[in-house]
Amino acid sequence: MNDYLVKAVAYQNQIRAYAVNSTATVAEAQRRHAAKPTATDALGRSMTAGVILGAMLKGEEKVSVKINGGGPLGTIMVDSNAKGEVRGYVSHPQTEMEINEVGKAVGMNGLLTVSKDVGLMHPFVGQIPLISGEIGEDYTSYLSKSEQTASAVGVDVLVNSDSTVKAAGGFIIQLMPGADEEVLNIIKDRMKVIAPLSSMISEGSTPEQLLEHVLGSENVTVLESMPVRFQCQCSVDRITNAIISLGSEEIQDMIETDGHAEANCHFCNEFYYFDTEHLQALKEVAL
């Protein structure tokens, strides 16, 4: 099954809901960063919630999420957009706990920061202290406190013994303005008794079925679906333009000092190399 996300309403339009199967997307991030299970779990949960935040946007709008709780994982960064494209990395992908405790690996002494580029002069930035480091709870807290939207976030990743990803996915459920808050309490009670999301996904549950498990099949109306994938914005052209922007003197210094230039994208771990001949050509453009 290819990764995809669904948007839905429920309880007579009192609820808006999003659910996603992000298995292949998280697997691609794990492969690119050679991440250990704990790091994969934390990054995968963050990317899953992040891609849903992106799906709430429109057109060319984008969102970036930064999580740093002071734990051994360091910083988790996720970028996503309204097209279902997402990328992410963790500072220390080799981090592994004896027991896969994401909260301890992320830490609680820090912040979750969300920056939304919606086409204005400055991005909208919201920030909250982490409450658990378990990702889902922290995203719930962010949406409730910073965006003042009563929400329930569930994200989960199942990692195989060889560090590959068996299943990943999640949902965000939000109360619409004027809705009965008791509806959200009912949903939270249902969340306590359903099977782990990753287990349901690994057994074949679709995003639609995830919402049916959480909300009740009789309550869900799916509005649309969209593909989801790991997609980085880096490219040879972008790196080339960045080098040119340094100016001819800086490029000449690279040639004289190292004889080459190297660049590595944190998000996708792609490596770029420019030899002396290439740098000489870029220097001519920069003049």
Summary of the structure (lengths in Angstrom):
residues: 287
radius of gyration: 20.8
end to end distance: 50.7
largest distance: 69.6
contacts: 987
relative contact order: 0.17
helix: 37%
strand: 30%
